[in-house]
Amino acid sequence: MPETRLEVSCFPIPSLEEVPKDIRARMLAVQEKAGFIPNVFLLLARRPEEFRAFMAYHDALMDKREGLTAAEREMIVVAISSANQ
């Protein structure tokens, strides 16, 4: 069965095969953990340098050992995501 793709913007969302290998590997890791690849990641991949910068910023915030615990960070992500809907 072909995958159904919902367009969320005026810009075409690239397939995994269309993105650079390092970005594809990162997205597959996200898919492994979350069960899906957020369209925002696929859309950001249209601009590889910006995608890499976004993920570097994400990692700088989410992979810290001091400050908030991983669970507290995830709760903030869920709360913000819920508020954005």
Helices and strands as residue ranges (DSSP letters): G 16-18, H 21-34, H 39-44, H 48-62, H 70-84
